[in-house]
Amino acid sequence: MTSGSAIGGEGTEQRKRGVEMMSKVYGWEMSDGPGLHFAHTADQLFAEVWSRAGLSIRDRRLLLLGALAAGGLVDVAEIQARAALGNGELTPEQLEEIALFLCYYVGWPTGTKMNMVFGEVIKKHRNAQK
């Protein structure tokens, strides 16, 4: 058994579902990619985890933003915030509220970084809408 045999693979229904969900989550057209990392990302994370019933994409995104903040991964949170605004899952005001709320749970410095990153995302989003 090869290290990649546990995943769907290019051209499978699982890969198609994964790439479609990635496109939906990030708000831009994704295409299939090479390598084992992409395969696990598409076939497992997006085709199986993000596609499960029980939580909406918005719910999952809120949980992910909290986890990213807790881990200090502000740069990745920027990507998620941009997608949430672009997909209409969160408003600029909600992102600001999230940053303030997180200050109390992940610490003021990290929450402040999130607020600054969200502020830049909001600014770019508003400029793009003009």
Secondary structure, DSSP 8 states (H G I E B T S, - for coil): --TTTTS--TTSHHHHHHHHHHHHHHTS------HHHHHHIIIIIIIIITT-TTS-HHHHHHHHHHHHHHTT-HHHHHHHHHHHHHTTSS-HHHHHHHHHHHHHHH-HHHHHHHHHHHHHHHHHHHHHH-
